[in-house]
Amino acid sequence: MRTIENFEWFRDTVAELTNDLERIRLLSELKLAISSLNSSQLKLIANSIPLEVLFDCLNSSEKEQIDLACDVMKTIMSCWEPGAVLAQYKIQLQRALGHPTPQARVLVLQELNKVLSDGKPMSRLNESEDLLLAVVDCVRHEDSSVYEKTKDVLTKLGATPEGLRLLYGQTLLNELINSMGQSDIVRFRVYEIVTDVSVNSGSGLQASHASGLLPSLISELDSDDILLQLNALELFSKLAVTPHGFQYFRQRGVLATLADKVLNTGESPFGSLLLPGLIKFFGNVAHSWPQEILTEFPSVVKALFEVLNSSDFVLLGTVMETLGFIGTSPQGKLALHNLGTHLRFRGGAWLRIGIHWRWAAWVFGAGSGGKHTECSLFVDWHDLRSMLAEPLQHSLLQIRVCRTLQIFGLYIVAFLLHLIQNFFSHFENREKCQLRDAMFSRNLRLYNLLLIHFLDDLVLLHERQEADQTPSLQKITLSWFDSLATDPMELIMHVGRQPFPELKLAVLQVLNVLGEQQWGQEYIKGFAGLIEFLLDRSTESTKLCKDAKFEVLRTIVSSPTSESVFGSETILRFKNYIREGPVYVHVETEVAIEGSS
């Protein structure tokens, strides 16, 4: 084992790398020896090893040698100060950026990323136009890892005024434009870099617009290729959620153009393929700017609700997810609640969106059949009762797709009632896919995948602060819950009595949300037998449901209003349950007495 005492060995070994025949062996020994050093020893050794010979080791067709050289240099360069490698080995770095193997290019791009992260050595990059041209050329590389590192470098370059002048200077800009002609993939790689630079700051957006690259991206909306339009929408979503990006799209009519596309998808032969992307775009933007989107583009809202009558499960799931996502933030809840005050026909009638009863059946568990009773969903959410009363009597259905969409509905109920964005916050320490894997471990089909996608999105949402729990939001969520049915708790618990673990899990998540809020706690307390159900571990057959029930009780106990609602005796029972854990099993102790018969 080589240690710091063998200082000369490291220098001699590096010097011997000039022997082509011994390079693989020497690099292997050097890599092993370096890995045995602690951080202070490594720093001392690294600063004394010249890198010229190691860079020369890249001039080989031997993959093993190239990989070893990259590994050794990566470790050594990590100990150098930002900009030191660039100052001494600029020519070698530039040459390595043209290396045919991805590993060598990634090595250099990581070093440049370190330089840009530090910010101080920017002056050296000002003098390194040829090096930056080599970086831009990496945008064309077929290996995605090379492109990702290139994107990081160019995005960080565009994060400062000095870097913006370099990035959109005539030399680099021409190279970017030339590379866009190689293929659609490379063109959209450039667009992604431009979008990320624009997201960074308002000055970055202005520079991207002045370069002509951002307007070029917007013009992709006129393409006949639906896939290109969908890719453009993905990039728009990243930019439109920023304040400066939203104003940019708003002022240049991009939002209005996209709203028209939503309304006109039926006129295009491929409109149905574009519609999910448009819905997701407006959902993402409305999540950040709910009041502006829902009031300025009522036609989009109307189109969203009309889609709820669709028999396209993918589209239906997308719309349901989108509406739920809009309602996660306090501003989104208020905007949805206020829709009824803005969307009216002449004469003062509420704007009503006519839908068949089957939508309510799919979402809240109605039966199937040929009956098509027309009902209406008020956009202001205040008159759902008539639509949901009938499904209560039909919820024991056996059609898997209906049951899956019933789960969708329950989660969206929980999603919209929740006053903190992530109602899976108690599950954050577990793998996000545990819920997905436990619920659908076999026979995955389209409707299962819809639910998986929706639940994964929920798990990834960020938590909101307790300050969001205002009295006005409490009133809104209470009114929504009361609108579910004449007896909303009976509706929820009726679904939970069905012999399907995934349905019970969805019900427990709704109860978890109710347990956060005083009015929800009063509903739980007032429903006959519900407290005993929550305290009974034997009713759950899966660990996931046991954990979910445990979280309901923990949520209730954590609430500052729980003791005043449930009383100290009931809260003490809840605390005992929590102390024992979700899978506790009570064991009766029997004492055998000698001589007893």
C-alpha positions, 0 to 999 in steps of 0.5 A: 500500500502506497502512503504519503511517505512514498512521495517519490513513488508517486512522482516516479510512477507518473514520470514512467508513464512515458513508457507506452507499454507500461501505461495500463499497469502504472495507471492501475497502480496509481489509481489504487495508491491515490484511493488509499490517501486521506484528503490532506494527503491527496491534496499534497500529492495532487498539487505536486503531480504534473498533468501533461503525461496524464493528458498524453495517456488519452492519446490511445485507442485502448479503452482501459487506458483512457478510462484509467487516465480519466479516473486518475485525472478526475481525482487529482483535478478535484484537489486543484483550485478552480481555474488552476487547471485551466490556467496551466493546461488550456491547450490540453483541455481543448484537445480533450474536448475533441476526444472521440470517447465521452469520458475524456470530454466529460472530464474537461466539462466537469472541470469547466463547470467547477471554474464557472461555479467559482466565478472568479476565473471568468477572465480566463474564459474571456481569453479562451474563445477557441476552448468555448467553441470546442464546448459548443461543438459538444452539443452535437455529441451523440452521447447524452452524458456529454450533452448534459455536462455541456448544457451545465457549462453553457447555462452557467456561462449565461448566468452572468452578464460577462458570460452572456456576452460570450455566449451570445457573442457573434462567434459562439452564436454562429456556432450554435446556429450552425449546429442546429442544422444538424438534426432536430435533436441537436436543434432542441438541445440548443433550445433547451440551453437557451431556455435554461439561460432565460430561466436564470434571469430577466437579463438572460431572457432578454439576451436570448430574445435578442439572439433570435434563438428564443423567437426561433423556439416560439416559431416551432409552434407553427411546425406541422410536426406534433412531436416538435410542438410537444417538445417546445411546450415542455421548454415553454413550461420551464420558462413560463413559471418564472415571473419574467418568463410569464410576462414575456409569453403574455406580452408576446401573445404566446399564451393566447396562441396556445389557448387558441390551439386548445380550442382548435385541437378538434380541427386538426387531424393530430390535435388529440396528440397535442392536447395533453401537452397543452393541458399540462402546459396550462396546468403548470403555468396555472399552478404558479399563476392561477388567478391570471390564467383562470381569469384571462383564459376562461376558454381553456378552463372550459375546455378542461372541464369538457375533456372530463366527458372524454372516454380517453383514459389518458386524456382524462387522467391528464386533466384530472391531474392538472386540475388537482395540481392547480388546486395545490397552492392556496392561490390555486384554491382561491382561483378555482373557488372564484371561477364562478364569479368570473365565468358567466353567461349574459343574464347572470347565469352561472357558466355550466359545463354539461357532462354525462353522469359517467364522468362522476361514475368513473371518478367517484365510483358509480356503476356502469350501464347504458344510462346517460343522464345529463347533469351539470358541473358548476365551475365554481364547485358549489353544486356537485351534490346532484351529480354525486348522489347517485354514484353513492348507490353504485360504488360496488362495481367490479370493473377495474378501470372504474375502480382505478378512476375512483381512486383518482377521484379520492386522491384529487379530493384529498389533493384539493382539500389539503392546505399543505401542498404535499399530503404525502409529507409523512412518507418522504423518508421512504422510496417514492416508488414504494406506494406505486409498487405495493398497489400495482405489482402485477398486470399493469395496464393503461389505467394502472399506469395513469394512477402510477403517474398521478401518485408519483407526481403527488409524492414529488410535490413540495411542502407548503408552510403552515401559514397557508392555513388561513380561515378563508381557505378553511371555508373553501375546502369545507364548502368543497367537501360538503358539496361532494354529497349530502353525507360526504363522510358516508360517501368516502367511508362507503368506498373504503368498505370495498375489499380493495386495498388500493381503495382503502389506501386512498380513503385513508389519505383523505382522512389524513387530510381531514385530520389536519383541519379542525372541521375535518377532525369534527367530521371524523369524530362525528362519524359513528365507529370511525375512531374505533376503525382507526384504532383497530389494526386488524382491519388492514391486511397490507403494511401500506394501509397499516402505515397510512392509518398510523399517519392519520392518527399521527396527523390528528395528534400533531394538530393544535386543535385535536384535543379540543375536538376529540377530548383528552381521553381519545387523544391519549388512546391515539398517542398510545397507538402511535407509541406502539407503532403501526404493526403492534400486535397485542399478546395475552400473557398466560401464567402456568401454575404448577399442579393446576389441572 
